[in-house]
Amino acid sequence: MHISIKGAYGDSNFGDDLLMIVFEDFINANIKNKSLNFIGSESSYVSRFLKDSSYNNQQKDDVLIYGGGTQFFSFIEKSTFRTKLKNNISSNPVKILKKVFHKISPDNEAVISSEKAFLGFGLGPFNNNIQAMEFAKNQLKDSLFIGVRDEVSYGYCNDWNIKSFLGADVVFSSYFYKHINPVSRIDAENKIGIIVRDWDWKNSAVDYQDQLVSFVNSNPHLDVTFIVFAKDKDPKWMKRIKNYKSIVWHPETMEINDFIKTLNTFSTFITARYHGAIIAGLLGKKVICVEIEPKLRILTEQIPSFALWGDNFDIQKLDDLVKSDLQNDHQKYITSLRLKADDMLSEFIKIFNNKFYGE
């Protein structure tokens, strides 16, 4: 049995590195006599985290799994997105779709002949882009299994008459819990970690990055540390934080569990990264999600004890949130999401076994 799992792996992103190790543990625990391969960006560090899987191996797969993340969306670029789409779509639509939509789709004949499955992924936003939605529908149809991570993605599938399973992000699952469970809770006081992300898409008249720096500069009494999850994806923030206290995930030299322990020393997180919020919640920290894109808002709906800094990025509002009595007891919501993630993974295995082993 040849299985590949495809995602945004190898891009130095802590969140995607977490997804990768969870998927490997899940497949290893449930499917025997298989060759497991991961597909992502060319990178030398990935082998540090994979136990017995290959990476970017050119194998002919029986099943290709799209592992987590926001697989299909359409954002509006701040300046030239519409011009690029209009001027180029007719001449080379495949090339433009690859650039405009984060599209993970078959690249060769071996992949095309594989069964497809999607696990713990998100859909949208599409900004009324009909081409983007049609593209997503075509990629999802005739899949062995589709497990989405939230109600919005589930709604898209229902609207498209595509059968899906409402699960949750796999970092909520029991396969990741073993990395969190040994970490002793530290009730640090007034230590704020700001998890940042470069953002070049138009979703607000206000630049959240400028607003966040202004907030920090106007509150010198706060103990603030900037945290970068993806140094190669966030070059603008890497430059911005040179004169500030900061922590950067370096997968070439750091260990995942050690980085989690470092995050555990903070009391509050302001996060523009989705998995930053999830990790903070799992650690029982106070969480403020920055609404740079809808999935951060959706996460606060799944975990109502998370606060939301809305997409008008008002500095006074952020100041009020930081000073307010934020909740840090997210357990009942996280337990529910863990069950959803586990049920999704179990349902996939049931369908997988029925398909290939007649069980």
C-alpha positions as CSV (number, residue, x, y, z in Angstrom):
1,M,0.0,0.0,0.0
2,H,1.6,3.3,-1.2
3,I,0.2,6.4,0.5
4,S,1.4,10.0,0.1
5,I,0.2,13.0,2.2
6,K,0.5,16.3,0.5
7,G,0.5,19.8,2.2
8,A,2.5,22.9,2.8
9,Y,5.3,20.9,4.5
10,G,8.9,21.9,4.4
11,D,8.2,25.7,4.5
12,S,9.6,26.2,8.0
13,N,6.0,26.8,9.3
14,F,5.6,25.4,12.8
15,G,1.9,24.8,12.2
16,D,2.5,22.7,9.1
17,D,5.3,20.9,10.9
18,L,2.8,19.9,13.6
19,L,0.3,18.7,11.0
20,M,3.0,16.5,9.4
21,I,3.9,14.7,12.6
22,V,0.3,14.2,13.5
23,F,-0.5,12.6,10.2
24,E,2.5,10.4,10.3
25,D,1.6,9.1,13.8
26,F,-2.0,8.6,12.7
27,I,-1.2,6.6,9.6
28,N,1.5,4.5,11.4
29,A,-1.0,3.7,14.2
30,N,-3.8,2.6,11.9
31,I,-2.4,1.3,8.6
32,K,0.2,-1.5,8.4
33,N,2.3,-2.8,5.5
34,K,2.4,0.6,3.7
35,S,4.9,2.9,2.2
36,L,4.2,6.4,3.6
37,N,5.5,9.4,1.8
38,F,5.0,13.2,2.4
39,I,5.0,15.7,-0.4
40,G,5.9,19.4,0.1
41,S,8.5,22.0,-0.6
42,E,12.1,20.9,-1.1
43,S,13.7,21.0,2.3
44,S,16.4,19.2,4.2
45,Y,15.0,19.7,7.7
46,V,11.9,17.6,7.3
47,S,13.7,14.3,7.8
48,R,14.5,15.5,11.4
49,F,10.8,15.1,12.3
50,L,9.7,12.1,10.2
51,K,10.2,8.7,11.8
52,D,10.0,6.2,9.0
53,S,8.4,8.0,6.1
54,S,10.0,9.2,2.9
55,Y,9.8,12.8,1.6
56,N,9.0,13.9,-1.9
57,N,9.5,10.3,-3.1
58,Q,8.3,9.7,-6.7
59,Q,6.1,6.7,-5.9
60,K,2.9,5.6,-7.6
61,D,0.3,6.1,-4.8
62,D,-2.7,4.0,-4.1
63,V,-4.0,6.9,-2.0
64,L,-3.1,10.6,-2.0
65,I,-4.2,12.4,1.1
66,Y,-4.3,16.2,1.3
67,G,-3.3,16.8,4.9
68,G,-4.8,19.8,6.7
69,G,-4.5,23.5,6.0
70,T,-6.7,25.7,3.8
71,Q,-6.6,23.8,0.6
72,F,-8.7,26.0,-1.7
73,F,-9.4,29.8,-1.4
74,S,-9.3,33.0,-3.3
75,F,-8.0,36.2,-1.7
76,I,-7.8,39.6,-3.3
77,E,-4.3,40.9,-3.5
78,K,-3.8,44.4,-2.2
79,S,-2.9,45.9,-5.5
80,T,-2.9,43.9,-8.8
81,F,-4.8,40.6,-8.2
82,R,-7.8,41.4,-10.4
83,T,-5.6,42.7,-13.2
84,K,-3.5,39.5,-13.2
85,L,-6.5,37.3,-13.3
86,K,-8.2,39.2,-16.1
87,N,-5.1,39.5,-18.3
88,N,-3.9,36.0,-18.0
89,I,-6.7,33.6,-17.3
90,S,-7.6,33.0,-20.9
91,S,-4.1,32.4,-22.2
92,N,-2.9,30.0,-19.5
93,P,-5.7,29.2,-17.0
94,V,-3.8,26.3,-15.2
95,K,-0.8,28.5,-14.5
96,I,-2.9,31.4,-13.2
97,L,-5.0,29.1,-11.0
98,K,-1.8,27.7,-9.4
99,K,-0.7,31.2,-8.6
100,V,-4.0,32.7,-7.5
101,F,-5.5,29.8,-5.5
102,H,-3.5,27.8,-3.0
103,K,-4.2,24.7,-5.1
104,I,-2.9,21.3,-4.2
105,S,-3.9,19.1,-7.1
106,P,-2.5,16.2,-9.2
107,D,0.8,17.0,-10.8
108,N,1.4,13.8,-12.8
109,E,-0.2,10.7,-14.1
110,A,0.7,8.7,-11.1
111,V,-1.2,11.1,-8.9
112,I,-4.2,11.2,-11.2
113,S,-4.7,7.4,-10.9
114,S,-4.7,7.6,-7.1
115,E,-7.7,7.6,-4.8
116,K,-7.9,11.1,-3.2
117,A,-8.8,11.9,0.3
118,F,-8.9,15.2,2.3
119,L,-8.4,15.3,6.0
120,G,-8.9,18.2,8.5
121,F,-8.8,20.9,5.8
122,G,-10.5,24.2,5.3
123,L,-12.3,25.8,2.4
124,G,-12.5,29.5,1.5
125,P,-13.0,32.4,1.5
126,F,-13.7,32.7,-2.3
127,N,-14.7,36.4,-2.5
128,N,-17.5,35.5,-5.0
129,N,-14.9,34.1,-7.4
130,I,-16.9,31.5,-9.3
131,Q,-13.8,30.1,-11.1
132,A,-12.2,29.4,-7.7
133,M,-15.3,27.6,-6.4
134,E,-15.7,25.6,-9.6
135,F,-12.0,24.6,-9.3
136,A,-12.4,23.5,-5.7
137,K,-15.5,21.5,-6.5
138,N,-13.7,19.7,-9.4
139,Q,-10.8,18.8,-7.1
140,L,-13.1,17.5,-4.3
141,K,-15.5,15.4,-6.4
142,D,-15.1,11.6,-6.5
143,S,-12.8,11.6,-3.5
144,L,-12.6,8.6,-1.2
145,F,-13.1,10.7,1.8
146,I,-13.5,14.4,2.7
147,G,-13.1,15.5,6.3
148,V,-13.4,19.3,6.9
149,R,-12.3,21.2,10.0
150,D,-15.1,23.7,10.4
151,E,-18.8,24.5,9.8
152,V,-18.0,27.0,7.0
153,S,-16.1,24.4,5.0
154,Y,-18.9,21.9,5.7
155,G,-21.4,24.4,4.4
156,Y,-19.5,24.8,1.1
157,C,-19.5,21.0,0.6
158,N,-23.2,20.8,1.3
159,D,-24.0,23.7,-1.1
160,W,-22.0,21.8,-3.8
161,N,-23.8,18.5,-3.0
162,I,-20.4,16.9,-2.0
163,K,-20.5,14.5,0.9
164,S,-18.2,15.5,3.7
165,F,-17.5,14.7,7.3
166,L,-17.5,17.6,9.9
167,G,-14.4,17.1,11.9
168,A,-11.8,19.4,13.2
169,D,-8.1,20.4,12.7
170,V,-6.0,17.3,13.4
171,V,-3.8,19.2,15.9
172,F,-6.9,19.0,18.2
173,S,-6.8,15.2,17.9
174,S,-5.5,12.6,20.4
175,Y,-2.5,12.0,18.1
176,F,-1.2,15.4,18.9
177,Y,-2.3,15.5,22.5
178,K,0.7,13.3,23.6
179,H,2.9,16.3,22.7
180,I,0.9,18.6,24.9
181,N,-0.1,16.3,27.8
182,P,3.4,16.1,29.4
183,V,3.8,19.9,29.4
184,S,3.2,21.1,33.0
185,R,0.9,24.2,33.0
186,I,2.8,27.4,33.9
187,D,0.7,30.3,35.1
188,A,2.9,33.0,33.9
189,E,1.7,36.5,34.6
190,N,1.4,39.4,32.2
191,K,3.8,37.9,29.6
192,I,2.4,38.4,26.1
193,G,3.4,36.5,23.0
194,I,2.5,38.0,19.7
195,I,2.4,35.4,16.9
196,V,2.7,37.2,13.6
197,R,2.2,36.5,9.9
198,D,3.0,38.5,6.8
199,W,-0.2,39.3,5.1
200,D,-0.4,40.7,1.5
201,W,-4.1,40.2,0.9
202,K,-6.8,42.8,0.9
203,N,-9.3,42.3,3.7
204,S,-9.3,45.6,5.5
205,A,-8.6,49.3,4.8
206,V,-6.2,49.1,7.8
207,D,-2.9,47.2,7.9
208,Y,-2.9,45.0,11.0
209,Q,0.9,44.8,11.0
210,D,1.3,48.6,11.4
211,Q,-1.5,48.7,14.0
212,L,0.1,45.9,16.0
213,V,3.5,47.6,16.0
214,S,1.9,50.9,17.1
215,F,0.1,49.1,19.9
216,V,3.4,47.6,21.2
217,N,5.2,51.0,20.9
218,S,2.4,52.8,22.8
219,N,2.5,50.2,25.6
220,P,6.2,50.0,26.7
221,H,5.1,48.7,30.1
222,L,3.9,45.5,28.6
223,D,6.2,42.4,28.5
224,V,5.8,41.6,24.9
225,T,7.7,39.1,22.7
226,F,7.1,38.7,19.0
227,I,6.9,35.1,17.8
228,V,7.6,34.0,14.2
229,F,6.3,30.5,13.2
230,A,7.5,30.7,9.6
231,K,10.7,32.6,9.1
232,D,10.8,31.9,5.4
233,K,7.2,32.9,4.9
234,D,7.3,36.0,7.0
235,P,10.3,38.1,5.8
236,K,8.6,41.4,6.5
237,W,8.0,40.6,10.1
238,M,11.6,39.2,10.4
239,K,12.8,42.7,9.5
240,R,10.3,44.5,11.7
241,I,11.1,42.7,14.9
242,K,14.9,43.2,14.7
243,N,14.8,45.7,17.5
244,Y,12.2,43.9,19.6
245,K,12.3,40.9,21.8
246,S,11.5,37.9,19.7
247,I,11.4,34.1,19.3
248,V,11.7,32.4,15.9
249,W,11.0,28.8,15.0
250,H,14.1,27.3,13.5
251,P,13.2,23.7,12.4
252,E,16.7,23.0,11.3
253,T,18.0,23.1,14.9
254,M,15.0,23.2,17.3
255,E,12.8,20.4,18.5
256,I,9.0,20.6,18.4
257,N,8.4,19.7,22.1
258,D,11.0,22.2,23.2
259,F,9.4,25.0,21.2
260,I,6.0,24.1,22.8
261,K,7.6,24.4,26.2
262,T,8.9,27.8,25.3
263,L,5.4,28.9,24.2
264,N,4.1,27.6,27.6
265,T,6.0,30.3,29.4
266,F,3.6,33.0,28.2
267,S,0.3,33.9,29.8
268,T,-1.4,35.5,26.8
269,F,-1.2,35.2,23.1
270,I,-2.2,37.6,20.4
271,T,-2.0,35.5,17.3
272,A,-2.4,36.0,13.5
273,R,-1.6,32.3,13.0
274,Y,-4.3,29.7,13.2
275,H,-2.2,27.0,14.8
276,G,-0.7,29.6,17.1
277,A,-4.2,30.0,18.6
278,I,-4.8,26.2,18.7
279,I,-1.5,25.6,20.6
280,A,-2.2,28.5,23.0
281,G,-5.6,27.0,23.7
282,L,-4.3,23.5,24.3
283,L,-1.8,25.0,26.7
284,G,-4.6,26.8,28.6
285,K,-3.5,30.3,27.8
286,K,-5.5,33.5,27.2
287,V,-6.0,33.9,23.4
288,I,-6.7,36.9,21.2
289,C,-7.1,35.9,17.5
290,V,-6.3,38.5,14.9
291,E,-8.8,38.4,12.1
292,I,-6.5,38.7,9.2
293,E,-8.6,36.0,7.5
294,P,-11.9,34.3,8.2
295,K,-10.4,31.1,9.7
296,L,-9.3,33.0,12.8
297,R,-12.8,34.3,13.4
298,I,-14.2,30.8,12.7
299,L,-11.9,29.4,15.4
300,T,-13.3,31.9,17.9
301,E,-16.7,30.5,17.1
302,Q,-15.5,27.0,17.7
303,I,-13.9,28.1,21.0
304,P,-15.9,31.0,22.3
305,S,-13.5,31.5,25.2
306,F,-11.0,32.9,22.6
307,A,-11.3,36.6,22.0
308,L,-11.3,38.2,18.6
309,W,-9.5,41.4,17.4
310,G,-11.8,42.2,14.5
311,D,-10.6,43.1,11.0
312,N,-10.9,46.8,11.5
313,F,-7.8,46.4,13.7
314,D,-8.7,49.2,16.1
315,I,-5.8,49.7,18.5
316,Q,-8.1,50.8,21.4
317,K,-10.1,47.6,21.0
318,L,-6.9,45.5,21.3
319,D,-5.8,47.5,24.3
320,D,-9.2,46.8,25.9
321,L,-8.9,43.1,25.1
322,V,-5.5,42.9,26.7
323,K,-6.6,44.7,29.8
324,S,-9.9,42.7,30.1
325,D,-10.4,39.5,32.1
326,L,-9.8,37.1,29.3
327,Q,-10.8,33.5,29.8
328,N,-8.2,30.7,29.7
329,D,-10.5,27.7,30.5
330,H,-11.1,26.3,27.0
331,Q,-11.2,22.7,28.0
332,K,-14.9,21.9,27.2
333,Y,-14.6,23.3,23.7
334,I,-11.3,21.7,23.0
335,T,-12.5,18.3,24.3
336,S,-15.4,18.6,21.8
337,L,-13.1,19.4,19.0
338,R,-10.8,16.6,19.9
339,L,-13.7,14.2,19.7
340,K,-14.6,15.6,16.2
341,A,-11.1,15.3,15.0
342,D,-10.7,11.7,16.3
343,D,-14.1,10.7,14.8
344,M,-13.1,12.1,11.5
345,L,-9.9,10.2,11.4
346,S,-11.7,7.0,12.6
347,E,-14.3,7.4,9.8
348,F,-11.5,7.7,7.2
349,I,-9.9,4.5,8.4
350,K,-13.2,2.7,8.3
351,I,-13.8,3.8,4.7
352,F,-10.2,3.1,3.8
353,N,-10.4,-0.4,5.1
354,N,-13.7,-1.1,3.4
355,K,-12.3,0.2,0.1
356,F,-9.0,-1.7,0.1
357,Y,-9.5,-4.7,2.4
358,G,-13.3,-5.2,2.3
359,E,-13.6,-4.8,6.0
